[in-house]
Amino acid sequence: SDYRLKTSINHYSGYKAVKCVPSYKYIVKSDKDKKCQTGMMAHELQKYGVFHGVTGEKDKIDSKGEPVYQTVDYSALVPTLWSALRESICKIENLENKISELENCVNIIGQCVTE
């Protein structure tokens, strides 16, 4: 992932995608053991702009009328999750700072009232 191999480098925000795309528990129809799995729906990732790691088109059918299934490479979602986590941390830190400022204001007001 060396920067020298890249061009057109821009910041990427995964916050909206992570916030909007639900995750599910499900059983794959062909799984004889009926094991519960977790994941996302490929078309929902695409709907919210996550195209990396997702292959295929929603509801695609080949020339014989057979479904062409979509897939998700979950390892390709790590940068999206990383981005969303960083943005969440910034939001939390901003809220913590605001709370601290409000607590200071309340303390000052409380001191004025008791004097």
ROZA-339200 format. One line per 4 residues: number of its first residue (from 1); for each residue y, z, x of C-alpha. Coordinates in Angstrom, 3 decimals. Layout:
BEGIN
NUM	Y/Z/X ~ ... .
***
This chain:
BEGIN
1	0.000/0.000/0.000 ~ 2.297/-0.724/2.925 ~ 5.848/-1.579/1.862 ~ 5.968/-4.419/4.400 .
5	3.486/-6.363/2.298 ~ 5.627/-6.212/-0.843 ~ 8.580/-8.082/-2.278 ~ 10.729/-7.649/-5.408 .
9	10.318/-3.865/-5.261 ~ 11.804/-2.055/-8.281 ~ 11.453/1.413/-9.774 ~ 9.020/1.592/-12.648 .
13	9.059/4.011/-15.566 ~ 5.772/4.905/-17.201 ~ 7.234/7.690/-19.319 ~ 7.484/5.756/-22.600 .
17	4.007/4.272/-22.270 ~ 2.399/7.640/-21.566 ~ 4.362/9.218/-24.407 ~ 3.486/6.483/-26.916 .
21	-0.105/5.520/-26.117 ~ -2.611/8.009/-27.516 ~ -5.886/8.857/-25.856 ~ -9.110/9.102/-27.804 .
25	-12.560/10.639/-27.790 ~ -15.174/8.101/-28.864 ~ -18.767/6.925/-28.621 ~ -19.480/3.408/-27.388 .
29	-21.551/1.593/-30.021 ~ -24.116/0.359/-27.468 ~ -24.637/3.798/-25.872 ~ -28.150/4.890/-26.840 .
33	-27.410/8.471/-25.730 ~ -24.317/8.618/-27.977 ~ -22.315/10.345/-25.240 ~ -18.733/11.211/-26.077 .
37	-16.199/9.515/-23.798 ~ -12.436/9.571/-23.477 ~ -9.992/6.734/-22.965 ~ -7.378/4.468/-24.459 .
41	-7.375/1.270/-26.477 ~ -6.527/-1.713/-24.262 ~ -4.349/-3.412/-26.876 ~ -2.291/-0.226/-27.352 .
45	-1.571/-0.092/-23.615 ~ -0.418/-3.720/-23.765 ~ 1.710/-3.016/-26.836 ~ 3.744/-0.500/-24.821 .
49	4.098/-2.693/-21.744 ~ 1.171/-1.566/-19.612 ~ -0.449/-4.820/-18.558 ~ -1.784/-3.825/-15.132 .
53	-5.351/-2.650/-15.401 ~ -5.832/-4.250/-18.816 ~ -7.784/-7.476/-19.149 ~ -8.223/-9.749/-22.127 .
57	-6.525/-10.225/-25.473 ~ -6.846/-8.163/-28.617 ~ -9.441/-9.564/-31.056 ~ -10.174/-12.631/-28.888 .
61	-13.220/-14.681/-29.829 ~ -14.873/-17.374/-27.703 ~ -15.771/-20.892/-28.825 ~ -19.125/-19.644/-30.187 .
65	-17.458/-17.013/-32.365 ~ -18.510/-14.147/-30.098 ~ -16.046/-11.369/-29.274 ~ -14.438/-11.381/-25.826 .
69	-13.854/-7.691/-25.213 ~ -10.854/-6.171/-23.506 ~ -11.282/-3.725/-20.638 ~ -9.171/-1.067/-18.944 .
73	-9.333/-0.271/-15.234 ~ -8.226/3.356/-15.395 ~ -7.576/3.570/-11.651 ~ -4.825/0.954/-12.127 .
77	-3.060/3.378/-14.512 ~ -2.411/5.972/-11.789 ~ 1.073/4.601/-10.887 ~ 2.066/4.709/-14.562 .
81	0.857/8.296/-14.869 ~ 2.554/9.245/-11.592 ~ 5.843/7.792/-12.797 ~ 5.618/9.609/-16.132 .
85	4.778/12.872/-14.378 ~ 7.779/12.548/-12.048 ~ 10.093/11.870/-15.001 ~ 8.606/14.832/-16.886 .
89	9.171/17.118/-13.908 ~ 12.830/16.027/-13.739 ~ 13.273/16.671/-17.461 ~ 11.689/20.127/-17.133 .
93	13.886/21.015/-14.156 ~ 17.006/19.881/-16.033 ~ 16.023/22.011/-19.034 ~ 15.346/25.010/-16.787 .
97	18.831/24.627/-15.280 ~ 20.426/24.413/-18.729 ~ 18.538/27.509/-19.881 ~ 19.712/29.388/-16.814 .
101	23.325/28.356/-17.495 ~ 23.036/29.443/-21.136 ~ 21.516/32.782/-20.118 ~ 24.460/33.346/-17.762 .
105	26.908/32.554/-20.581 ~ 25.108/34.957/-22.931 ~ 25.255/37.696/-20.268 ~ 28.994/37.148/-19.754 .
109	29.633/37.247/-23.510 ~ 27.481/40.365/-23.791 ~ 29.509/42.093/-21.088 ~ 32.773/41.195/-22.855 .
113	31.519/42.563/-26.172 ~ 30.392/45.876/-24.711 ~ 33.684/46.489/-22.861 .
***
